[in-house]
Amino acid sequence: MTPKLSRLAAEHLPVGQSVDLGSHSVSEAEIIRFASEWDSQYFHTDPETAHESHFGGLIASGLHTLSIFQRLSVLGVLNVKG
C-alpha cells in the first residue's frame, strides 16, 4: 500500500508522479514588489528597461517563482491551510 502523498518525505515521493498543485497568477506589480526587495535586477524591476534585455520584457525572479512553488506545494501536498 502506498502512503498518502501528504505523509511522504520528499525523498520517498514516487519518481514520475504528477501532483496538481493549483496555480498562482502573478501581476506586474507583484513581480516588481518582490524583486525590489529580494532580487533588484533591472529585468525584474523596470518594465521599460527590461524590454532591452535578452528576455524582451519584465520577468519574475527565479527566487519569486521558487517561493510560489514552495507555497503551492505546502498548501497542495501537505494540505496545510494558508
Summary of the structure (lengths in Angstrom):
residues: 82
radius of gyration: 16.7
end to end distance: 29.6
largest distance: 54.7
contacts: 182
relative contact order: 0.18
helix: 49%
strand: 0%
